[in-house]
Amino acid sequence: MSNFAPMKNRCSVLLATLLGIALLPAPVEAQSKITMSGTVREAKTGEGIIGAAVSCEELKVAATTNPYGFYSLSLPPGTWTIRVQFIGFQEQKVKISLNQSAARDFDLVEETVFVNEIVVTESAGDNPVRNTEMSVAKLNIKEIKKIPQLLGEVDVIRTLTLLPGVSTVGEGANGFNVRGGNVDQNLILLDEAPVFNSSHLLGFFSVFNPDAVKDLKLFKGGTPAEYGGRLSSVLDVRQKEGNNRDFSGRGGLGLLSSRLLLEGPVVKDKLSYMVAGRRSYADIFLALSNDPTINRNVLYFYDFNAKMNWKIDDKNSLFASGYYGKDVFGIDDLFSIDWGNSTTTLRWNSILTDKLFFHLTGIYSDYQYSLGTPPDDDFVFRWNSRIQNTIGNASLRWYSSPRFEAEFGVHNTYYVFDPAEITGDISTVLERQIALEPAMYLSVQQKVGLRWNFEYGLRSSAFYRLGPGTEELYNPGEAREDTSIVGSVTYESGELIKGFNFLDGLEPRFTATYLLDENQSLKLSYQRMRQYIHLISNTTSPTPVDIWRPSGLHIDPATSNQVAAGWFRNFLWKKAAMEFSLEAFYKDSRNVLDYKYGAELLFKENIETELLPGYARSYGLEFLLRKNSGKLTGWVAYTLSRSEIQVAGLYEGETINEGNFYPTNYDKTHDLTIVATYTFSPKWDVGAIFSFQTGRPATYPSARAEFETGITYPVYNNRNQDRIPNYHRLDLSANWTPNPKPNGRWESSWSFGFYNVYGRRNAFSVFPRQNEDNPQITELVRLSVFGGMIPSVTYNFKF
Amino acid sequence: MKPIFSVMRWALGLTGILSLANCTDVIQVDLPDSEPLVVVDGRMTDLDPVRVKVTTTANYFSQTQTPRIQGARVSLWADGVEVEVLQEDSAGYYSGNTLAQESVNYFVRVETDENDPLLGSGTWESLSERLPRSLGIDSFYVGYLENDPPFVDGWYTYFEFRDPLGVGDKYRLRRTRNDSILDSPFDLSIFQDDFWDGRVFDNVDLPAIRLDGPLDSGTTFELEMAGISERYFEYIALLREQTTQVGGTFDPPPAPLQGNIRDRVAAGKLALGYFSVQRVSRANAAVPE
């Protein structure tokens, strides 16, 4: 803790120095050049490609396309060889004479499925050696469709957990953990809209329909200044814009769900749409039961994705996208619960000049759940909870030269929290909470000399808890309990309850890349992140009925600092391009929340009496070796890490484990994953995943005691000092793609999968139990989510 | 498309069968021996004299009843004055004659001497409790339920009661069926009036509370409804939470169950159990033959 302040100062000085360096040379450099700008698109669909490289062969300079496929490359007048590259697409190489600034779009043709070994050149798009990013996990959606998936359901978040630094507490757990951070420390964005619950079916599947996902990127560290609001990571998911050249569709029939996506032009090359939907049918399993207490139950999810992309003219485009998903679980005529996210994004992109890219976005995001009895029950009860966000974002990106880009932006988020409202025969409500989170940022990408690449910036955020509301006041000399309340204060509508201003919320970001040679680099990053809203959850993994609460009078914002260093290398192995990275990180986080023993979190107005602020730290090494091309593709990922928390309050009941650090629930010392796919022929490919993880921390009883006559209960000493058994699993898959019919548009494939091939009963948890037949016997019980091998078959099609 | 659906149907069935193999099984874990800690478990009510059980903790896998502390001096104190020394009527069980009176603060003290083979010399006290308020059971009866799925048709017990005005009332129910008390962790039943303060469960204001069923003909039932303190309510809530875990995602983390017993000699040393003062009312019902 004590070295925190000096680190902050050093970084601020460094940032200021670099900003000074940056702002001087760039305009001068730009004056003698002209600019070629435009969009790189998929030839077949017209979709913009994210991260494609547009380079000048003679000058060895390159630009990378932004999330909308836009690039801007400044060059001296002359005739140049321009190469446009992106992994999985055929390279384009053209001679272009430039005498004045010009617009030039490129259409890239997809490689065929069965490819020979290819060598990816130095500037082929998102080259992890040369680009300014580090600690970034990316997935190629086409690639992950080849690897084994639980029940054949392609799942982007479960696949992310196969990469270094990303894990979950177990199978069927909600959300994911990044570099020792809690689930609520991940900002999950779908077309820029925050998604508050990323899981379907209580955590077995993610809310992202893989057919509708165009690109996703997970920032574990080195996060650009444009992102903020969570401590540990940002998962940025972009939906497809819709094929603006031809009508097409794709979908699949799986054992768990079926899906369909349709896309096409309304006006060719001008206005396109994409709509997609999924619906699960787990209820079929329930209906198969002869037991009426089971077959009358309901359990399913569905989701819809939609997007429209209107290219107003060469300079302006408008995107409207949305997501709506819901899970429903019901015990017939007794109880039901449903929950789901909905998001809406409206974005205007404008190319103001060939060097200035402007965007304006309006976002609405909503998460709500509802549980209760049927409306005609004897005793009617319904519980509703909701969190709503309304967001306005604007940014201006300046492509000064291939060596300098800068972006300035503002974000403003308006939160409405409705923690709980009960209606029916009894009615009551927890107070609505309102907050405002404005932020602004400046982010710069700069190349200095031949070897240094920098990305740095400063984000400044604030947070204002606003009335109306009533806040309890506590005796500062006692533990914060209901019994230590000494009064309360009532706030009018719009009145400031508590503010955390911009100076409190300075978040410097910095990444430096030093190129050792053309194929290897060293990188260093520092980031400070700040989080103003907190998921209140003390279960094994978050549940759909957990609620978010804002910082305020009694809950401080959480702040984290992370330093990471890495070595990145590309090399050839049997003529195939390989990527290697080794990263070390250290992260500390203040004011992360833990909970008092026996905390009562549901329907608690003054929730602060149940919370304990803690100091968390995590550190580790991440290793990744990846092969992206050829018949054999895949990766080996290994993480060695530690994640701990310390809760040392001033009063009895506010300290855990005597104030010492203890492992978090998601601490996993070793995490090894091997993923491989092999393409035998255009018809057949196979995949395999092997995964090994240290068992997560657990608390085993130290003794037992009796209560009254028939209950024996466990006695615990310290939290999380034991571990459940280690986890390991092997999955296999095979994909068969029959030859398409001549002149037919319909293409199909079958995916066969075997999850947990050797049927290991991996423990989700180990819990104490009194033997049902003999209360004198107490035992420890292992719960395995899957008790055996799970086969699957999925039929996929496209037209 | 027909072959596609045939394959899917076959696979669906196979997957359904195999995935149902989701399971629990008992595992063996080496747990170190632990030092015995005192456990004081007692109560007094306005209808029942004080009774205290004194035991110790045992190793988690010991698989026998926990050791009883015999020969201890167990005393009842009212408003800071010792009013009674309880008599040991069976191993580890100590009884007295005092009933709980209004507005009196009660606590118990347990003392052992150096000859105690498990605990040695020690003194433990409970925190004070006094009679909470409760208006008791208005009505307890059996009724025949039909055509209300998913409940099976049959005889069920119902009870009616009125909550006094003012939030903060806590209750515990204990049920005895055919003279056997229902005492598993899942039978721990507590509730509070946060959502229905001052309301009446009488089938007019709010429906009567349905408890057990369907019951066989001739089943006899006794219901005890006790007004309890907030601290005891939280204790039972945590006890229930910790003894009904199923290992799933909704399970809260393990938590030490500290009641209101304190070690008077070694202030920081953990002592377990609870001494509770309760206002009870009881009623009986029987299913017709």
Chai-1 contact restraints between the chains, C-beta under 6 A:
chainA,res_idxA,chainB,res_idxB,connection_type,confidence,min_distance_angstrom,max_distance_angstrom,comment,restraint_id
A,L253,B,M8,contact,1.0,0.0,6.0,A-B,restraint_1
A,L255,B,A11,contact,1.0,0.0,6.0,A-B,restraint_2
A,L255,B,L12,contact,1.0,0.0,6.0,A-B,restraint_3
A,L255,B,T15,contact,1.0,0.0,6.0,A-B,restraint_4
A,F285,B,G16,contact,1.0,0.0,6.0,A-B,restraint_5
A,T293,B,P150,contact,1.0,0.0,6.0,A-B,restraint_6
A,D332,B,P150,contact,1.0,0.0,6.0,A-B,restraint_7
A,D333,B,P149,contact,1.0,0.0,6.0,A-B,restraint_8
A,D333,B,P150,contact,1.0,0.0,6.0,A-B,restraint_9
A,L334,B,P150,contact,1.0,0.0,6.0,A-B,restraint_10
A,D378,B,P207,contact,1.0,0.0,6.0,A-B,restraint_11
A,F379,B,P207,contact,1.0,0.0,6.0,A-B,restraint_12
A,D425,B,L206,contact,1.0,0.0,6.0,A-B,restraint_13
A,I426,B,F195,contact,1.0,0.0,6.0,A-B,restraint_14
A,I426,B,W196,contact,1.0,0.0,6.0,A-B,restraint_15
A,T428,B,F195,contact,1.0,0.0,6.0,A-B,restraint_16
A,N538,B,P252,contact,1.0,0.0,6.0,A-B,restraint_17
A,T539,B,F250,contact,1.0,0.0,6.0,A-B,restraint_18
A,T539,B,P252,contact,1.0,0.0,6.0,A-B,restraint_19
A,T540,B,T249,contact,1.0,0.0,6.0,A-B,restraint_20
A,T540,B,D251,contact,1.0,0.0,6.0,A-B,restraint_21
A,S541,B,T249,contact,1.0,0.0,6.0,A-B,restraint_22
A,T543,B,F250,contact,1.0,0.0,6.0,A-B,restraint_23
A,Y597,B,A255,contact,1.0,0.0,6.0,A-B,restraint_24
A,G598,B,L238,contact,1.0,0.0,6.0,A-B,restraint_25
A,G598,B,A255,contact,1.0,0.0,6.0,A-B,restraint_26
A,T699,B,P254,contact,1.0,0.0,6.0,A-B,restraint_27
A,P701,B,Y60,contact,1.0,0.0,6.0,A-B,restraint_28
A,S702,B,S34,contact,1.0,0.0,6.0,A-B,restraint_29
A,A703,B,S34,contact,1.0,0.0,6.0,A-B,restraint_30
A,A703,B,T57,contact,1.0,0.0,6.0,A-B,restraint_31
A,A703,B,Y60,contact,1.0,0.0,6.0,A-B,restraint_32
A,R704,B,A58,contact,1.0,0.0,6.0,A-B,restraint_33
A,R704,B,Y60,contact,1.0,0.0,6.0,A-B,restraint_34
A,A705,B,V39,contact,1.0,0.0,6.0,A-B,restraint_35
A,A705,B,T57,contact,1.0,0.0,6.0,A-B,restraint_36
A,A705,B,L272,contact,1.0,0.0,6.0,A-B,restraint_37
A,E706,B,T55,contact,1.0,0.0,6.0,A-B,restraint_38
A,E706,B,T66,contact,1.0,0.0,6.0,A-B,restraint_39
A,T709,B,D183,contact,1.0,0.0,6.0,A-B,restraint_40
A,G710,B,D183,contact,1.0,0.0,6.0,A-B,restraint_41
A,G710,B,S184,contact,1.0,0.0,6.0,A-B,restraint_42
A,I711,B,P185,contact,1.0,0.0,6.0,A-B,restraint_43
A,Y713,B,Q242,contact,1.0,0.0,6.0,A-B,restraint_44
A,Y713,B,T243,contact,1.0,0.0,6.0,A-B,restraint_45
A,Y713,B,L257,contact,1.0,0.0,6.0,A-B,restraint_46
A,V715,B,T57,contact,1.0,0.0,6.0,A-B,restraint_47
A,Y716,B,P254,contact,1.0,0.0,6.0,A-B,restraint_48
A,Y716,B,P256,contact,1.0,0.0,6.0,A-B,restraint_49
A,S765,B,G247,contact,1.0,0.0,6.0,A-B,restraint_50
A,F767,B,Q245,contact,1.0,0.0,6.0,A-B,restraint_51
A,F767,B,G247,contact,1.0,0.0,6.0,A-B,restraint_52
A,Q776,B,Q65,contact,1.0,0.0,6.0,A-B,restraint_53
A,I777,B,Q63,contact,1.0,0.0,6.0,A-B,restraint_54
A,T778,B,Y60,contact,1.0,0.0,6.0,A-B,restraint_55
A,E779,B,V26,contact,1.0,0.0,6.0,A-B,restraint_56
A,L780,B,I27,contact,1.0,0.0,6.0,A-B,restraint_57
A,L780,B,V29,contact,1.0,0.0,6.0,A-B,restraint_58
A,V781,B,T24,contact,1.0,0.0,6.0,A-B,restraint_59
A,V781,B,V26,contact,1.0,0.0,6.0,A-B,restraint_60
A,R782,B,D25,contact,1.0,0.0,6.0,A-B,restraint_61
A,R782,B,I27,contact,1.0,0.0,6.0,A-B,restraint_62
A,L783,B,T24,contact,1.0,0.0,6.0,A-B,restraint_63
A,L783,B,G247,contact,1.0,0.0,6.0,A-B,restraint_64
A,S784,B,C23,contact,1.0,0.0,6.0,A-B,restraint_65
A,V785,B,N22,contact,1.0,0.0,6.0,A-B,restraint_66
A,G787,B,A21,contact,1.0,0.0,6.0,A-B,restraint_67
A,G787,B,N22,contact,1.0,0.0,6.0,A-B,restraint_68
A,G787,B,C23,contact,1.0,0.0,6.0,A-B,restraint_69
A,G788,B,L18,contact,1.0,0.0,6.0,A-B,restraint_70
A,G788,B,A21,contact,1.0,0.0,6.0,A-B,restraint_71
A,I790,B,L18,contact,1.0,0.0,6.0,A-B,restraint_72
A,I790,B,S19,contact,1.0,0.0,6.0,A-B,restraint_73
A,P791,B,T15,contact,1.0,0.0,6.0,A-B,restraint_74
A,V793,B,A11,contact,1.0,0.0,6.0,A-B,restraint_75
A,Y795,B,I4,contact,1.0,0.0,6.0,A-B,restraint_76
